[in-house]
């Protein structure tokens, strides 16, 4: 490492740290609210994959919806005398990359401590 260029290396390290943390953060938020991308549906045709984001768009709708432009033109009566609720049971499956992410976070915590 060139000691005369240490400031440039420090800036590069800060930028790369920010980029990597942003990528990990986006992936973790997406997995938290929409499940692991490994289980997303993919659109195929005879030549292969045509669209990898078809299921992602549907799953992340709740994250991008502001709630400011609510739909009010229902064709059925949305106001009922009784409250209807559904409870769903989740299937918890460990992500295949869990141990890899655990190691990355562990090393990041050590790096921050030092």
C-alpha positions, 0 to 999 in steps of 0.5 A: 500500500502506498503511504502517500495515497493513504487518504484515497485508500481510506475514501475508497474503503469508506465508499465500498463499505457503504455500498456493501452495507447498502446491498446487504440492507436491501436484501435483508429488508426484502427477505424480511417483508417478502421472503427470500429471493431464492423462492421467487417465481421466474418467467420462462419461455422456450429460450430460457428466463425472460423476467426475473422480477415478475414475482418481486414486483408483486411481493414488494408492493407493500413496501412501495405503497404510500397509502396516500392514494387509497382505492375508494371505488369498490363494486361490493360493499366494503362496509360490513356489520361484522369484522372479518379476519384471516390468520395465516400460518407461516412456513419457516425455512432456513435460508441456504445462505444463512451461515454465510451471512452470519459469518459476514455480520460476525466479521463486520462486528469484529471490524467495527470493534477494532 
